[in-house]
Amino acid sequence: MASYTFDRYKYYNRSGDSMTQQGSSLGTDVSTITEVAPDIDGDFTPNESTLSNNWGGGALEYFGTFEFNGNTFLVFEDAAFGYFLASPDSSLGLGDFPAGWSFADVVANTTPLCFAVGTLISNLAGEVQVERLKIGDLVQAADGSLVQVKWIGRQTVMNRFGPAERLMPVRFAAGSLGDDLPHTDLTVTADHGMLVDGVICHAGALVNGTTITQVPLAEMGESYTVYHIETEEHEIILANGAPAETFIDNVSRRVFDNYAEFEALYGDVPEMEELPYPRAMSARQVPDRIANRLTKRQVA
């Protein structure tokens, strides 16, 4: 269960994506925010709203972190009082908090759901690196049809924040999924869905320690960039030849660095309909037939 205690905080008024401080006072009383059921998963994730507080405010929502003058603040919304930045550093004064800030600068420290740089996406010409795709490009779906790229979400993952276990990407060795797929090593984030035997399995749920492994954060540096492909509908496309899902909006687009681009292009859009495949988000949810097959492959 995640819990966050702080004694320095500042409330802000929102206008669009911009924030301006409410007055010139600084909160200095000890406060605690804690996860409550059903989202007790050990860390705060953006758009998580099943949080409790000890000050009698309204419903809470967590958005991510914001850096200012070398200090890192957590960003929350209190339905009763508004948006605020919080810090556990009791030495901070009013001048250490920004007079204003923008949601565009909030780092959404959620488990990313994307392809690593260099991932090869099948298209009309063969394959193209994911970071070179553009809005309007056609990519190949697993059923052989061509679907148009609606948007490319780009996310910078900061390795200093969040549990290392959830920030480590997953590497699929060539052939680790069977049928010689992927055709070359494929690296995706732990919660990216791969279609395996009719089940969308999150990559982290398939780790077997040999042919499907977690990539140590030491290999990724202080931060790394990942990309997600959004099409008009939720699709299964080919990444290094292996079937992988496109973006599905069960996470907010705000987690992407370039969210403002999507908002400018499309504004509010209806919720997407997820493909009718079962989903395995953890190892215990992966069907035995899949887990056993992948285990056999690792010792073959």
Order of alpha helices (4+ residues) and beta strands (2+ residues): beta-beta-beta-beta-beta-beta-beta-beta-beta-beta-beta-beta-beta-beta-alpha-beta-beta-beta-beta-beta-beta-beta-beta-alpha-beta-alpha
